[in-house]
């Protein structure tokens, strides 16, 4: 804000210097100097509006892409993803729109245990 004020003051000083020289020559030159003062004020207004434009990219920066995250369970030559395990648990429970799904993998028992909306069960891993 101080820079804008200094710039405006410098512009006014530049306008006043030609005015003093013009006063000696002719009074019509004063009228020509008046529009320069208005022109000096306009750039200051543009600088004040610049911070509003800077705020807009922050909103765009809030949208971040999520990295691809996958969990693979490999056991006895078979491979299954966490998404597949969750889908099997939902299907086995019979709940169409579950609110919570918890899946527990126990490869040493070759079992997957699940709790879907307080409905517990299990199925074979491989």
URQUIVEN-V114862 format. One record per residue. RES is the residue in three letters. SS is DSSP state (A for helix, B for strand, O for the rest). Layout:
RES|SS  RES|SS
This chain:
UNK|O  UNK|A  UNK|A  UNK|A  UNK|A  UNK|A  UNK|A  UNK|A  UNK|A  UNK|A  UNK|A  UNK|A  UNK|A  UNK|A  UNK|A  UNK|A  UNK|A  UNK|A  UNK|A  UNK|A  UNK|A  UNK|A  UNK|A  UNK|A  UNK|A  UNK|O  UNK|O  UNK|A  UNK|A  UNK|A  UNK|A  UNK|A  UNK|A  UNK|A  UNK|A  UNK|A  UNK|A  UNK|A  UNK|A  UNK|A  UNK|A  UNK|A  UNK|A  UNK|A  UNK|A  UNK|A  UNK|A  UNK|A  UNK|A  UNK|A  UNK|A  UNK|A  UNK|A  UNK|A  UNK|A  UNK|A  UNK|A  UNK|A  UNK|A  UNK|A  UNK|A  UNK|A  UNK|O  UNK|O  UNK|O  UNK|O  UNK|O  UNK|O  UNK|O  UNK|O  UNK|O  UNK|B  UNK|B  UNK|B  UNK|B  UNK|O  UNK|O  UNK|B  UNK|B  UNK|B  UNK|B  UNK|A  UNK|A  UNK|A  UNK|A  UNK|A  UNK|A  UNK|A  UNK|A  UNK|A  UNK|A  UNK|A  UNK|A  UNK|O  UNK|O  UNK|O  UNK|O  UNK|O  UNK|O  UNK|O  UNK|B  UNK|B  UNK|B  UNK|B  UNK|B  UNK|B  UNK|A  UNK|A  UNK|A  UNK|O  UNK|B  UNK|B  UNK|B  UNK|B  UNK|B  UNK|B  UNK|O  UNK|O  UNK|B  UNK|B  UNK|B  UNK|B  UNK|B  UNK|B  UNK|O  UNK|O
